Amino acid sequence: MSQTILKIEGMTCNHCKMRAEKALQAVSGVESVKVDLEAKEAVVTGAAERAKLVKAIVEAGYSVVG
């Protein structure tokens, strides 16, 4: 089981945090998601490909740095 850390830009409130979590949880292979609003960071555990995680965040209306 691997961990992927994503730096997310565009989140400003708890609604944004929940939206990002929901988008990442919908990606196949994701086992758990923890989004930190203050750090603007998501830690995703599971076998999901990074590209699919980034796509989910972008489709939710945010951007991924790095």
A tleap script that builds the chain and sets N, CA, C and O, in Angstrom:
source leaprc.protein.ff14SB
mol = sequence {
  NMET SER GLN THR ILE LEU LYS ILE GLU GLY
  MET THR CYS ASN HIE CYS LYS MET ARG ALA
  GLU LYS ALA LEU GLN ALA VAL SER GLY VAL
  GLU SER VAL LYS VAL ASP LEU GLU ALA LYS
  GLU ALA VAL VAL THR GLY ALA ALA GLU ARG
  ALA LYS LEU VAL LYS ALA ILE VAL GLU ALA
  GLY TYR SER VAL VAL CGLY
}
set mol.1.N position { 0.851 -1.166 0.000 }
set mol.1.CA position { 0.000 0.000 0.000 }
set mol.1.C position { 0.900 1.233 0.000 }
set mol.1.O position { 1.834 1.333 0.796 }
set mol.2.N position { 0.612 2.157 -0.890 }
set mol.2.CA position { 1.455 3.337 -0.994 }
set mol.2.C position { 0.690 4.594 -0.599 }
set mol.2.O position { -0.538 4.605 -0.528 }
set mol.3.N position { 1.454 5.647 -0.345 }
set mol.3.CA position { 0.878 6.943 -0.003 }
set mol.3.C position { 1.271 7.956 -1.056 }
set mol.3.O position { 2.412 7.972 -1.519 }
set mol.4.N position { 0.328 8.801 -1.435 }
set mol.4.CA position { 0.582 9.892 -2.364 }
set mol.4.C position { 0.205 11.182 -1.671 }
set mol.4.O position { -0.870 11.286 -1.081 }
set mol.5.N position { 1.091 12.170 -1.739 }
set mol.5.CA position { 0.817 13.472 -1.151 }
set mol.5.C position { 0.624 14.472 -2.275 }
set mol.5.O position { 1.471 14.603 -3.159 }
set mol.6.N position { -0.493 15.172 -2.234 }
set mol.6.CA position { -0.809 16.181 -3.249 }
set mol.6.C position { -0.922 17.549 -2.598 }
set mol.6.O position { -1.614 17.697 -1.591 }
set mol.7.N position { -0.257 18.547 -3.154 }
set mol.7.CA position { -0.414 19.935 -2.728 }
set mol.7.C position { -1.534 20.522 -3.567 }
set mol.7.O position { -1.433 20.578 -4.792 }
set mol.8.N position { -2.602 20.961 -2.912 }
set mol.8.CA position { -3.798 21.428 -3.611 }
set mol.8.C position { -3.963 22.931 -3.432 }
set mol.8.O position { -3.908 23.436 -2.311 }
set mol.9.N position { -4.164 23.641 -4.532 }
set mol.9.CA position { -4.426 25.075 -4.476 }
set mol.9.C position { -5.887 25.337 -4.820 }
set mol.9.O position { -6.489 24.645 -5.641 }
set mol.10.N position { -6.436 26.359 -4.168 }
set mol.10.CA position { -7.810 26.759 -4.475 }
set mol.10.C position { -8.807 26.417 -3.382 }
set mol.10.O position { -9.957 26.852 -3.440 }
set mol.11.N position { -8.389 25.644 -2.384 }
set mol.11.CA position { -9.296 25.319 -1.279 }
set mol.11.C position { -9.292 26.482 -0.286 }
set mol.11.O position { -8.232 26.945 0.136 }
set mol.12.N position { -10.489 26.947 0.081 }
set mol.12.CA position { -10.582 28.091 0.988 }
set mol.12.C position { -11.439 27.838 2.223 }
set mol.12.O position { -11.422 28.643 3.154 }
set mol.13.N position { -12.191 26.731 2.251 }
set mol.13.CA position { -13.109 26.503 3.365 }
set mol.13.C position { -13.325 25.002 3.570 }
set mol.13.O position { -12.810 24.182 2.810 }
set mol.14.N position { -14.085 24.658 4.599 }
set mol.14.CA position { -14.351 23.244 4.873 }
set mol.14.C position { -15.153 22.576 3.760 }
set mol.14.O position { -15.002 21.379 3.518 }
set mol.15.N position { -16.003 23.344 3.084 }
set mol.15.CA position { -16.738 22.784 1.945 }
set mol.15.C position { -15.754 22.337 0.864 }
set mol.15.O position { -15.914 21.271 0.270 }
set mol.16.N position { -14.735 23.162 0.616 }
set mol.16.CA position { -13.701 22.811 -0.362 }
set mol.16.C position { -12.986 21.529 0.054 }
set mol.16.O position { -12.748 20.642 -0.766 }
set mol.17.N position { -12.649 21.444 1.331 }
set mol.17.CA position { -11.968 20.266 1.864 }
set mol.17.C position { -12.801 19.014 1.631 }
set mol.17.O position { -12.288 17.999 1.160 }
set mol.18.N position { -14.082 19.088 1.961 }
set mol.18.CA position { -14.963 17.922 1.786 }
set mol.18.C position { -15.124 17.567 0.308 }
set mol.18.O position { -15.195 16.391 -0.048 }
set mol.19.N position { -15.180 18.583 -0.545 }
set mol.19.CA position { -15.322 18.336 -1.986 }
set mol.19.C position { -14.076 17.622 -2.524 }
set mol.19.O position { -14.184 16.687 -3.317 }
set mol.20.N position { -12.905 18.068 -2.090 }
set mol.20.CA position { -11.659 17.428 -2.525 }
set mol.20.C position { -11.584 15.990 -2.016 }
set mol.20.O position { -11.190 15.090 -2.758 }
set mol.21.N position { -11.956 15.773 -0.768 }
set mol.21.CA position { -11.952 14.413 -0.202 }
set mol.21.C position { -12.883 13.497 -0.987 }
set mol.21.O position { -12.519 12.371 -1.326 }
set mol.22.N position { -14.067 13.979 -1.269 }
set mol.22.CA position { -15.052 13.178 -2.002 }
set mol.22.C position { -14.538 12.829 -3.396 }
set mol.22.O position { -14.697 11.699 -3.857 }
set mol.23.N position { -13.922 13.799 -4.062 }
set mol.23.CA position { -13.389 13.565 -5.409 }
set mol.23.C position { -12.288 12.504 -5.382 }
set mol.23.O position { -12.246 11.625 -6.243 }
set mol.24.N position { -11.405 12.588 -4.398 }
set mol.24.CA position { -10.311 11.622 -4.309 }
set mol.24.C position { -10.815 10.240 -3.919 }
set mol.24.O position { -10.313 9.239 -4.429 }
set mol.25.N position { -11.795 10.164 -3.026 }
set mol.25.CA position { -12.331 8.865 -2.605 }
set mol.25.C position { -13.012 8.130 -3.754 }
set mol.25.O position { -13.129 6.905 -3.722 }
set mol.26.N position { -13.459 8.857 -4.756 }
set mol.26.CA position { -14.142 8.245 -5.893 }
set mol.26.C position { -13.173 7.583 -6.879 }
set mol.26.O position { -13.602 6.841 -7.762 }
set mol.27.N position { -11.881 7.845 -6.735 }
set mol.27.CA position { -10.887 7.279 -7.641 }
set mol.27.C position { -10.640 5.815 -7.289 }
set mol.27.O position { -10.443 5.467 -6.125 }
set mol.28.N position { -10.653 4.979 -8.299 }
set mol.28.CA position { -10.428 3.550 -8.103 }
set mol.28.C position { -9.050 3.299 -7.493 }
set mol.28.O position { -8.050 3.853 -7.952 }
set mol.29.N position { -9.005 2.468 -6.464 }
set mol.29.CA position { -7.753 2.114 -5.817 }
set mol.29.C position { -7.465 2.900 -4.549 }
set mol.29.O position { -6.527 2.576 -3.820 }
set mol.30.N position { -8.262 3.931 -4.276 }
set mol.30.CA position { -8.057 4.739 -3.078 }
set mol.30.C position { -8.629 4.005 -1.874 }
set mol.30.O position { -9.776 3.558 -1.897 }
set mol.31.N position { -7.823 3.884 -0.820 }
set mol.31.CA position { -8.280 3.236 0.405 }
set mol.31.C position { -8.661 4.253 1.466 }
set mol.31.O position { -9.640 4.063 2.188 }
set mol.32.N position { -7.883 5.347 1.567 }
set mol.32.CA position { -8.216 6.392 2.523 }
set mol.32.C position { -7.681 7.734 2.032 }
set mol.32.O position { -6.721 7.801 1.265 }
set mol.33.N position { -8.332 8.800 2.498 }
set mol.33.CA position { -7.965 10.156 2.110 }
set mol.33.C position { -8.009 11.038 3.346 }
set mol.33.O position { -8.944 10.960 4.143 }
set mol.34.N position { -6.995 11.875 3.499 }
set mol.34.CA position { -7.004 12.882 4.549 }
set mol.34.C position { -6.582 14.197 3.916 }
set mol.34.O position { -5.462 14.325 3.422 }
set mol.35.N position { -7.480 15.173 3.930 }
set mol.35.CA position { -7.185 16.486 3.372 }
set mol.35.C position { -7.017 17.467 4.523 }
set mol.35.O position { -7.866 17.557 5.410 }
set mol.36.N position { -5.910 18.200 4.495 }
set mol.36.CA position { -5.612 19.215 5.503 }
set mol.36.C position { -5.792 20.580 4.854 }
set mol.36.O position { -5.004 20.974 3.994 }
set mol.37.N position { -6.836 21.303 5.271 }
set mol.37.CA position { -7.158 22.592 4.668 }
set mol.37.C position { -6.056 23.615 4.905 }
set mol.37.O position { -5.685 24.344 3.985 }
set mol.38.N position { -5.529 23.681 6.114 }
set mol.38.CA position { -4.491 24.673 6.422 }
set mol.38.C position { -3.210 24.418 5.640 }
set mol.38.O position { -2.595 25.354 5.131 }
set mol.39.N position { -2.810 23.164 5.544 }
set mol.39.CA position { -1.587 22.817 4.822 }
set mol.39.C position { -1.819 22.766 3.313 }
set mol.39.O position { -0.866 22.700 2.537 }
set mol.40.N position { -3.093 22.798 2.898 }
set mol.40.CA position { -3.459 22.683 1.477 }
set mol.40.C position { -2.858 21.411 0.887 }
set mol.40.O position { -2.226 21.426 -0.169 }
set mol.41.N position { -3.074 20.313 1.603 }
set mol.41.CA position { -2.433 19.057 1.252 }
set mol.41.C position { -3.389 17.882 1.436 }
set mol.41.O position { -4.209 17.867 2.354 }
set mol.42.N position { -3.268 16.907 0.552 }
set mol.42.CA position { -4.036 15.669 0.672 }
set mol.42.C position { -3.066 14.499 0.759 }
set mol.42.O position { -2.096 14.424 0.005 }
set mol.43.N position { -3.341 13.587 1.691 }
set mol.43.CA position { -2.571 12.348 1.799 }
set mol.43.C position { -3.521 11.225 1.412 }
set mol.43.O position { -4.538 10.995 2.066 }
set mol.44.N position { -3.170 10.534 0.340 }
set mol.44.CA position { -4.018 9.472 -0.198 }
set mol.44.C position { -3.294 8.140 -0.043 }
set mol.44.O position { -2.143 8.000 -0.456 }
set mol.45.N position { -3.971 7.168 0.551 }
set mol.45.CA position { -3.405 5.836 0.731 }
set mol.45.C position { -4.133 4.868 -0.196 }
set mol.45.O position { -5.360 4.890 -0.302 }
set mol.46.N position { -3.360 4.026 -0.858 }
set mol.46.CA position { -3.951 3.039 -1.750 }
set mol.46.C position { -3.128 2.875 -3.003 }
set mol.46.O position { -1.989 3.336 -3.081 }
set mol.47.N position { -3.714 2.215 -3.981 }
set mol.47.CA position { -2.993 1.878 -5.211 }
set mol.47.C position { -3.390 2.753 -6.398 }
set mol.47.O position { -3.092 2.407 -7.541 }
set mol.48.N position { -4.048 3.865 -6.152 }
set mol.48.CA position { -4.477 4.733 -7.253 }
set mol.48.C position { -3.287 5.426 -7.900 }
set mol.48.O position { -2.318 5.780 -7.228 }
set mol.49.N position { -3.372 5.615 -9.207 }
set mol.49.CA position { -2.317 6.310 -9.944 }
set mol.49.C position { -2.375 7.804 -9.650 }
set mol.49.O position { -3.456 8.381 -9.539 }
set mol.50.N position { -1.201 8.426 -9.525 }
set mol.50.CA position { -1.128 9.856 -9.234 }
set mol.50.C position { -1.882 10.678 -10.288 }
set mol.50.O position { -2.575 11.637 -9.947 }
set mol.51.N position { -1.750 10.310 -11.544 }
set mol.51.CA position { -2.405 11.056 -12.621 }
set mol.51.C position { -3.923 11.064 -12.445 }
set mol.51.O position { -4.577 12.071 -12.718 }
set mol.52.N position { -4.473 9.960 -11.995 }
set mol.52.CA position { -5.922 9.884 -11.781 }
set mol.52.C position { -6.347 10.735 -10.587 }
set mol.52.O position { -7.423 11.332 -10.590 }
set mol.53.N position { -5.495 10.783 -9.571 }
set mol.53.CA position { -5.794 11.624 -8.413 }
set mol.53.C position { -5.766 13.100 -8.799 }
set mol.53.O position { -6.642 13.870 -8.404 }
set mol.54.N position { -4.765 13.483 -9.565 }
set mol.54.CA position { -4.657 14.873 -10.029 }
set mol.54.C position { -5.868 15.239 -10.885 }
set mol.54.O position { -6.435 16.321 -10.735 }
set mol.55.N position { -6.257 14.342 -11.773 }
set mol.55.CA position { -7.415 14.590 -12.631 }
set mol.55.C position { -8.672 14.803 -11.791 }
set mol.55.O position { -9.477 15.683 -12.095 }
set mol.56.N position { -8.847 14.013 -10.749 }
set mol.56.CA position { -10.024 14.140 -9.884 }
set mol.56.C position { -10.048 15.506 -9.199 }
set mol.56.O position { -11.106 16.125 -9.088 }
set mol.57.N position { -8.894 15.974 -8.743 }
set mol.57.CA position { -8.814 17.282 -8.088 }
set mol.57.C position { -9.117 18.400 -9.081 }
set mol.57.O position { -9.859 19.329 -8.762 }
set mol.58.N position { -8.557 18.316 -10.260 }
set mol.58.CA position { -8.790 19.334 -11.299 }
set mol.58.C position { -10.267 19.362 -11.690 }
set mol.58.O position { -10.850 20.435 -11.843 }
set mol.59.N position { -10.861 18.207 -11.849 }
set mol.59.CA position { -12.281 18.141 -12.202 }
set mol.59.C position { -13.174 18.667 -11.079 }
set mol.59.O position { -14.298 19.102 -11.329 }
set mol.60.N position { -12.672 18.629 -9.836 }
set mol.60.CA position { -13.431 19.168 -8.700 }
set mol.60.C position { -13.289 20.691 -8.608 }
set mol.60.O position { -13.974 21.336 -7.813 }
set mol.61.N position { -12.391 21.265 -9.431 }
set mol.61.CA position { -12.272 22.719 -9.473 }
set mol.61.C position { -11.044 23.292 -8.793 }
set mol.61.O position { -10.966 24.500 -8.568 }
set mol.62.N position { -10.083 22.439 -8.464 }
set mol.62.CA position { -8.873 22.891 -7.785 }
set mol.62.C position { -7.653 22.558 -8.649 }
set mol.62.O position { -7.788 21.931 -9.700 }
set mol.63.N position { -6.477 22.972 -8.211 }
set mol.63.CA position { -5.273 22.630 -8.959 }
set mol.63.C position { -4.263 21.965 -8.031 }
set mol.63.O position { -4.272 22.167 -6.816 }
set mol.64.N position { -3.395 21.168 -8.642 }
set mol.64.CA position { -2.361 20.460 -7.903 }
set mol.64.C position { -1.015 21.073 -8.261 }
set mol.64.O position { -0.699 21.262 -9.435 }
set mol.65.N position { -0.228 21.381 -7.238 }
set mol.65.CA position { 1.092 21.983 -7.436 }
set mol.65.C position { 2.144 20.892 -7.357 }
set mol.65.O position { 2.140 20.085 -6.428 }
set mol.66.N position { 3.035 20.867 -8.320 }
set mol.66.CA position { 4.154 19.918 -8.280 }
set mol.66.C position { 3.875 18.562 -8.792 }
set mol.66.O position { 4.762 17.707 -8.793 }
savepdb mol mol.pdb
quit
